[in-house]
Amino acid sequence: MPRPPRPSALYLLVGAVSWPVLRTVYRLRWTGRENVPDGGCVLAANHWSNFDPWPLGIPLFPRRFLRFMAKRELFWLPLGWVIRAGGGFRVDRGSGDQQAIETAVELCRAGHAVVMFPEGTRRAKGLRKRRAPRWHTGAARIALDAGVPLVPAGIAGTDRLRRLGPLRVAYGRPIETEDLVGRDPAEAAGVATERLREAIADLERAVGSTEPVGDSA
């Protein structure tokens, strides 16, 4: 198997600086890191905060270079350069950007780990927004089209960053999709998304406690 893509220098710098901060100040702990493969995959998680990619990526650092969709409004100089170096690629969230989906599929096929938040929007202060996030099938579509594992993850604590609350992350086993091969693409993506939703909910419940979880040595 070819080696996974290497991170940019900026990604390595930010990761090196962030590691001690998350491990000591925020007491980051994780479990299930072995469930994230070395090759291309879609890593899908619940979404509390804009900072969710931070604890999601540090346990995998520097082994994996995580790639993220970022809204197109952020791609102005010099911020756009920083976002690209940090793993971001552009998406037009208002138009169901097919180009972003195709880019994500290409990245997965090239061995990258693409991060997705299927709820579609972050939650606010631990509560649902007035318009509840609606689960989207994009993560499943990308994984199925690229033929890569769809890996669920649960995150807890990013809604309490100002209070320096502990951060917890759990990576689950890839979602079963072999039985979806040959089915109508929209139907297959819908079934995979429902399985993903259930898996993420289970993982989120598992890390909802502030008690330490295993394998974060």
Residue pairs with C-beta under 8 A, 6 or more apart in sequence:
1 38
1 39
2 39
2 111
3 38
3 111
4 38
4 39
4 63
4 64
4 65
4 111
4 112
4 113
5 65
5 110
5 111
5 112
6 65
7 15
7 62
7 65
7 87
8 65
8 85
8 86
8 87
9 85
10 82
10 85
10 86
11 65
11 85
11 86
11 87
12 62
14 86
15 57
15 58
15 61
15 62
18 54
18 58
18 61
19 58
19 61
22 28
22 54
22 55
22 58
22 167
23 58
25 164
26 55
26 157
26 161
26 164
26 165
26 166
26 167
27 166
27 167
28 55
28 58
28 59
28 166
28 167
28 168
28 169
28 216
29 166
29 167
29 168
29 169
29 212
29 213
29 216
30 55
30 59
30 168
30 169
30 170
30 171
30 213
30 215
30 216
31 169
31 170
31 171
31 206
31 207
31 213
31 214
31 215
31 216
32 170
32 171
32 172
32 173
32 203
32 215
33 59
33 60
33 171
33 215
34 215
35 151
35 171
35 172
35 173
35 174
36 43
36 60
36 64
36 113
36 151
36 171
37 149
37 151
37 174
38 63
38 64
39 111
39 148
40 107
40 108
40 109
40 110
40 111
40 112
40 113
40 114
40 146
40 148
41 108
41 113
41 114
41 143
41 148
41 149
41 150
41 151
41 174
42 104
42 108
42 113
42 114
42 115
42 116
42 139
42 140
42 142
42 143
42 146
42 148
42 149
42 150
42 151
43 56
43 66
43 113
43 114
43 115
43 116
43 151
43 153
43 171
44 115
44 116
44 117
44 118
44 139
44 150
44 151
44 152
44 153
44 196
44 200
45 52
45 56
45 115
45 116
45 117
45 152
45 153
45 154
45 155
45 200
46 52
46 117
46 119
46 153
46 154
46 155
46 200
46 201
46 204
47 117
47 119
47 121
47 122
47 123
47 133
47 155
48 122
48 123
48 126
48 155
48 156
48 158
48 159
49 122
49 158
49 159
49 161
50 122
51 158
51 161
52 117
52 122
52 155
52 158
53 66
53 68
53 115
54 158
55 155
55 157
55 158
55 167
55 169
56 66
56 115
56 153
56 155
56 169
57 64
57 66
57 115
59 169
59 171
59 216
60 66
60 113
64 113
65 87
65 112
65 113
66 87
66 113
66 114
66 115
67 87
67 88
67 89
67 104
67 107
67 112
67 113
67 114
67 115
68 86
68 87
68 88
68 89
68 114
68 115
69 88
69 89
69 90
69 91
69 100
69 104
69 114
69 116
70 83
70 88
70 89
70 90
70 91
71 90
71 91
71 92
71 93
72 90
72 91
72 92
74 80
74 83
74 88
75 83
75 90
89 100
89 103
89 104
89 107
90 97
90 100
91 97
91 100
92 99
92 100
101 138
101 141
101 142
101 145
104 114
104 116
104 142
104 146
105 142
105 145
105 146
107 114
108 114
108 142
108 143
108 146
108 148
109 146
109 147
109 148
114 142
116 138
116 139
116 142
118 135
118 136
118 137
118 138
118 139
118 140
118 193
118 196
118 197
118 200
119 133
119 134
119 135
119 136
120 133
120 134
120 135
120 136
121 129
121 133
122 133
123 129
123 133
123 159
125 159
126 159
135 193
135 197
136 193
137 186
137 189
137 190
137 192
137 193
139 150
139 193
139 196
140 150
140 175
140 177
140 188
140 189
140 190
140 192
140 193
140 196
141 185
141 189
143 149
143 150
143 175
143 177
143 192
144 150
144 177
144 180
144 185
144 188
144 189
144 192
145 185
149 174
149 175
150 174
150 175
150 177
150 192
150 196
151 171
151 172
151 173
151 174
151 175
152 171
152 172
152 175
152 196
152 199
152 200
152 203
153 169
153 170
153 171
153 172
153 200
153 203
154 168
154 169
154 170
154 172
154 200
154 202
154 203
154 204
154 205
154 206
154 207
155 167
155 168
155 169
155 204
155 207
156 167
156 168
156 169
156 204
156 207
156 208
157 165
157 166
157 167
157 168
158 167
165 210
166 210
168 207
168 208
168 209
168 210
168 213
169 207
170 203
170 206
170 207
170 213
171 203
172 199
172 200
172 202
172 203
175 192
175 195
175 196
175 199
176 195
177 188
177 192
180 188
180 191
180 192
181 188
183 191
206 213
207 213
